Amino acid sequence: MKKLYICTNYGNAYHILENGNIIRLDQKDFKPSGQWQLRGICHIKKNWFISLADLFNGAFTGLELLYKNGKPQFTVADYDHGSNRIWGNSGVHGIKTIYLTE
């Protein structure tokens, strides 16, 4: 099963399943509830959204994830227990690393 690996600038790491469920990697026995799902990623300044399906098709390949000063250009858009959110404070929660894994 393919998974996305996402690591924030602060070092928090997550696996994202193809159905969007987010798995925290800092809690050994974390089980996804189905109520917290990734919708895609957003550029923090431009009106640019990459959907979950496009991410699993490799749409992040070749993206510059960080500005020259090391700050993230992208952050996560998720659905958390009935609320659509975009993770704020991109210096902490912005995406530093993203790749597909098996």
C-alpha positions in Angstrom: 0.0 0.0 0.0 1.4 3.4 -1.0 1.6 6.1 1.7 2.8 9.7 1.7 5.4 10.7 4.2 5.2 14.3 5.3 7.5 16.0 7.8 7.0 19.5 9.0 9.6 22.2 9.5 9.3 21.5 13.3 10.0 17.8 12.8 6.5 16.3 13.2 6.1 13.4 10.8 3.0 11.8 9.4 2.0 9.0 7.0 -1.0 9.7 4.8 -3.0 6.8 3.5 -4.6 6.8 0.0 -8.0 7.5 1.6 -6.6 10.6 3.2 -6.3 9.2 6.8 -3.5 10.8 8.7 -1.3 8.7 11.0 0.9 10.5 13.5 4.3 8.9 13.7 5.2 10.3 17.2 2.6 8.0 18.8 3.6 4.4 18.5 0.0 2.9 18.7 -1.8 5.8 16.8 -4.8 4.4 14.9 -6.6 6.7 12.4 -10.2 7.4 13.3 -11.3 8.3 9.8 -12.2 11.7 11.1 -8.8 13.4 10.4 -7.9 13.3 6.7 -5.6 15.2 4.4 -7.3 17.0 1.6 -4.2 18.3 -0.1 -1.4 20.9 0.3 -1.6 24.7 -0.2 1.1 27.2 -1.1 1.3 29.7 1.8 1.2 32.8 -0.4 -0.1 31.8 -3.9 -3.6 30.5 -4.5 -2.2 27.1 -5.3 -3.8 23.8 -4.1 -2.6 20.3 -4.8 -5.2 17.6 -4.1 -4.6 14.3 -2.3 -5.1 12.4 -5.5 -2.6 14.6 -7.4 -0.1 14.1 -4.5 -0.4 10.3 -4.9 0.2 10.8 -8.6 3.5 12.5 -7.8 2.4 16.2 -8.3 4.9 17.3 -5.7 7.9 16.0 -7.7 10.1 18.9 -8.6 8.4 21.4 -6.3 10.6 23.7 -4.3 9.2 23.0 -0.8 11.3 25.6 0.9 12.2 29.2 0.2 15.9 30.1 -0.1 15.8 31.1 3.6 14.7 27.6 4.6 11.1 28.5 5.4 8.4 26.2 4.0 6.3 27.3 1.0 3.5 24.7 1.5 1.3 23.7 4.4 -1.4 21.0 4.9 -5.1 21.3 4.2 -7.0 18.8 6.2 -10.5 17.8 7.4 -10.6 17.3 11.1 -13.9 16.1 12.7 -16.2 18.2 10.5 -13.9 21.2 10.0 -11.9 22.1 6.9 -8.6 23.6 8.1 -5.3 24.9 6.7 -2.4 24.5 9.1 -1.2 27.9 10.2 2.2 29.1 11.4 4.0 27.7 8.4 7.4 28.2 10.1 6.4 25.4 12.4 3.7 23.4 10.6 4.9 24.0 7.0 6.0 21.1 4.9 9.8 20.4 4.9 9.7 17.0 3.3 7.2 15.0 1.3 7.6 11.7 -0.6 5.8 8.5 -1.5 6.7 5.3 0.3 5.5 1.7 0.3 
